[in-house]
Amino acid sequence: MTDLHTRQFSHIGGTSTHLLDRLAVSELCKGWPVYRDASEWANYRSLFTKDAYVWTSALNHRGPPHNAPTLRSILLAPEANAIWHVTAWSGAQPIDDFIRISIAGKSSGAFIMHRECGTLVELNPDTGRAVGKMKATITQRFKHHDGYEYDVDCDCRFLFFYEKVEGERGDGTEGEEKHWKAAYVKLVYEKDKIVPVDGVRAPIFADEVLARYPTGYKYLGAAQSALGYDIDVKLVTGGDKRACRKMYQSMERWLEGEDGPVGLFET
């Protein structure tokens, strides 16, 4: 695949101000695996703007929206709100809904972890915009009906769309100065595999089952489907040149200062 960037932004070296901004953004990216995996939901929420959206393999709730608990009530008493169940894969989610979904999923037994493999940042200091590029592995534990456990590991790229906004600092206090926050997070799924936990036993999915899902997350899709979930087959994958090109166009539009979701909601 050819280089999909059409221009360069501040990404390596530069002035001390550029370095500090990129370091701050990189630090925020790492908050996803550290805070979400440890259920540090208040810290996790502080990474995002008020109206942020995330695109991941999220799970939708079973009940109608008016029955959903508030995010504050979940953060204060997550176990008391565990009845807010999950049923299906979906695309973009408002950040507060995504946190509710994540808490409900964990309460229902979903065991998903993230391994950060490296993070770099594209910065445009003139527009106060940045894009964090985090290489990561999503790993989910499954229990087979025969009693053994297995993992599905999915290598991916997290793409964080950051802007400087006024509001809460990292220490939870309010301030007039602007701070980096993520407005959008979208993933590119590269490849996945099944990992036997005991080194021996792993499920074998039929070819026709795997063929239903894109290369990039086909084993993850098959494993989730076996649990009764409906799988979104339109997530961005590394092998989809058209989708990847659109992602890079969105990144450059964001860095150049364009308002709005810069085409991220388009399939």
C-alpha positions in Angstrom: 0.0 0.0 0.0 1.3 3.5 -0.9 1.6 6.3 1.6 -1.9 7.7 2.2 -0.8 11.0 3.7 -0.8 13.8 1.2 1.2 16.2 3.4 3.3 16.1 6.6 2.6 17.7 10.0 4.7 18.0 13.1 5.4 14.4 14.0 9.1 14.1 15.0 11.4 16.6 16.6 10.6 20.3 16.3 10.4 23.0 18.9 10.1 22.3 22.6 6.4 23.4 22.5 5.7 21.0 19.7 7.4 18.2 21.6 5.4 18.9 24.8 2.1 19.0 22.9 2.8 15.7 21.2 3.9 14.2 24.5 0.7 15.4 26.2 -1.4 13.9 23.4 0.5 10.6 23.5 -0.1 10.4 27.3 -3.8 10.8 26.7 -3.8 8.0 24.1 -2.3 5.6 26.7 -5.2 6.4 29.0 -7.4 4.2 26.9 -5.8 0.8 27.8 -4.6 1.9 31.3 -7.9 3.4 32.5 -10.5 1.3 30.7 -8.9 -2.0 31.5 -8.7 -1.1 35.2 -12.3 0.3 35.3 -11.0 3.7 36.3 -14.0 5.3 34.7 -13.7 8.9 36.0 -10.1 9.0 34.8 -11.1 7.5 31.5 -13.9 10.0 31.0 -11.4 12.9 31.6 -9.7 11.9 28.3 -12.6 13.1 26.1 -14.5 16.2 25.2 -18.0 16.7 26.4 -19.6 15.4 23.1 -17.0 12.8 22.0 -17.8 9.8 19.9 -15.9 6.5 19.7 -16.1 3.7 17.1 -15.1 0.4 18.5 -16.5 -3.1 18.9 -19.0 -1.7 21.4 -22.2 -3.4 22.7 -25.6 -1.9 22.8 -28.0 -2.0 25.7 -31.1 -4.2 25.9 -33.5 -1.7 27.6 -34.9 1.5 26.1 -32.8 4.6 26.5 -35.0 6.2 29.1 -34.3 3.2 31.4 -30.6 3.7 31.2 -28.9 4.9 34.4 -27.0 8.2 34.3 -23.2 8.1 33.8 -22.8 9.7 37.3 -24.8 7.0 39.0 -22.8 4.3 37.3 -19.5 5.9 38.2 -20.6 6.1 41.8 -22.2 2.6 42.0 -21.4 0.5 39.0 -22.5 -2.8 40.5 -25.9 -1.4 41.4 -26.5 -0.5 37.8 -25.2 -3.8 36.3 -28.7 -4.7 35.1 -28.2 -2.3 32.2 -27.3 -5.2 29.9 -25.8 -5.5 26.4 -26.9 -7.3 23.3 -25.4 -6.3 20.0 -22.4 -4.9 18.2 -22.7 -1.3 17.0 -20.7 1.5 15.4 -20.3 5.1 16.7 -21.3 5.7 20.4 -21.4 8.9 22.4 -18.7 8.6 25.0 -21.0 8.5 28.0 -23.1 5.8 26.4 -19.9 3.9 25.6 -18.8 4.0 29.2 -22.2 2.7 30.3 -22.0 -0.1 27.8 -18.4 -0.9 28.9 -19.4 -1.1 32.5 -22.5 -3.3 31.7 -20.3 -5.6 29.6 -17.8 -6.1 32.3 -20.6 -6.8 34.8 -22.0 -9.4 32.4 -18.6 -11.2 32.2 -17.0 -9.6 29.1 -13.2 -9.7 29.6 -11.5 -7.4 27.2 -7.9 -6.0 27.6 -5.7 -3.8 25.5 -1.9 -3.9 24.9 -0.4 -0.6 23.7 2.4 -1.4 21.2 3.6 2.2 20.4 2.1 5.6 20.0 3.1 8.7 17.8 1.3 11.9 17.2 0.6 14.2 14.2 0.3 17.9 15.3 -0.8 21.1 13.6 0.0 23.9 16.1 -1.6 26.5 13.9 -5.1 24.9 14.3 -4.7 23.4 17.8 -5.5 19.9 16.4 -3.7 16.6 16.7 -4.1 13.0 15.8 -2.8 10.2 18.0 -1.8 7.0 16.3 -1.7 4.1 18.8 -0.7 0.6 17.7 -2.5 -1.9 20.0 -3.7 -5.4 20.5 -7.2 -6.0 21.7 -7.4 -9.3 23.5 -10.7 -10.9 24.6 -11.2 -14.0 26.7 -13.9 -16.5 25.7 -15.2 -19.7 27.4 -16.0 -22.5 25.1 -19.1 -24.6 25.8 -16.8 -27.6 26.3 -15.4 -25.8 29.4 -12.0 -24.6 28.2 -11.0 -21.0 27.6 -9.4 -19.3 24.6 -8.4 -15.7 23.6 -8.9 -13.8 20.4 -6.1 -11.3 19.8 -6.8 -8.5 17.4 -4.0 -6.1 16.2 -5.3 -2.7 15.3 -4.6 1.0 15.1 -6.4 3.4 17.4 -6.8 6.9 15.8 -7.6 9.6 18.3 -8.8 13.0 17.0 -7.7 15.7 19.5 -8.4 19.3 20.0 -7.6 21.9 22.6 -10.7 22.9 24.6 -11.4 24.9 27.7 -12.6 23.0 30.8 -11.5 20.4 33.2 -7.8 19.8 33.8 -6.3 16.4 34.3 -6.5 16.8 38.0 -10.3 17.1 37.9 -10.4 20.9 38.6 -11.7 23.6 36.2 -9.4 26.1 34.5 -9.6 28.8 31.8 -6.6 27.5 29.9 -7.1 25.0 27.1 -6.3 21.3 27.3 -6.1 18.5 24.9 -9.1 16.2 24.7 -10.2 13.5 22.3 -13.3 14.4 20.2 -13.4 11.2 18.1 -11.7 7.8 18.3 -11.9 5.3 15.4 -10.0 2.0 14.8 -8.4 0.3 11.9 -8.5 -3.5 12.4 -5.4 -5.2 10.9 -5.5 -8.9 11.7 -6.6 -11.3 14.4 -6.0 -14.8 15.7 -7.2 -17.4 18.2 -4.9 -18.1 21.1 -5.4 -21.3 23.2 -5.1 -20.4 26.8 -3.8 -23.9 27.8 -1.6 -24.1 24.7 -3.7 -26.9 23.2 -7.5 -26.4 22.9 -9.1 -23.9 20.6 -12.3 -23.8 18.6 -12.3 -24.4 14.8 -14.7 -22.1 13.0 -16.1 -23.3 9.7 -14.9 -21.5 6.6 -18.4 -20.3 5.7 -18.7 -18.7 9.2 -15.3 -16.9 8.9 -16.3 -15.7 5.4 -19.1 -13.6 6.9 -16.6 -11.2 8.6 -13.8 -9.0 7.2 -10.2 -10.0 7.4 -9.0 -8.0 10.3 -11.5 -9.2 12.9 -13.0 -12.4 11.4 -12.1 -14.6 14.4 -13.3 -12.0 16.8 -16.6 -11.7 14.8 -17.0 -15.5 14.7 -16.4 -15.8 18.5 -18.8 -13.1 19.4 -21.4 -14.4 16.9 -21.2 -17.8 18.6 -22.4 -16.0 21.8 -25.4 -14.7 20.0 -24.3 -11.2 19.1 -24.9 -9.4 15.8 -21.6 -8.2 14.3 -21.0 -5.0 12.5 -19.2 -6.0 9.3 -18.4 -2.4 8.2 -15.6 -1.5 10.6 -12.4 -0.2 8.9 -9.8 -2.8 8.2 -6.2 -2.5 7.0 -6.9 -4.4 3.9 -9.7 -2.1 2.7 -7.8 0.5 0.7 -10.8 2.7 0.1 -11.7 2.8 3.8 -8.1 3.5 4.8 -7.8 6.3 2.3 -11.0 7.9 3.7 -9.5 7.6 7.2 -6.4 9.5 6.2 -8.5 12.1 4.4 -10.4 12.6 7.6 -7.2 12.9 9.6 -5.9 15.6 7.3 -9.2 17.5 7.3 -9.1 17.4 11.1 -5.5 18.6 11.3 -6.2 21.4 8.9 -8.9 22.7 11.3 -12.2 21.7 9.6 -15.2 21.8 11.9 -17.4 18.8 12.5 -16.8 15.0 12.3 -14.7 15.4 9.0 -16.4 12.4 7.3 -15.9 9.9 10.1 -19.6 9.0 10.2 -19.5 8.1 6.5 -19.1 4.5 5.5 
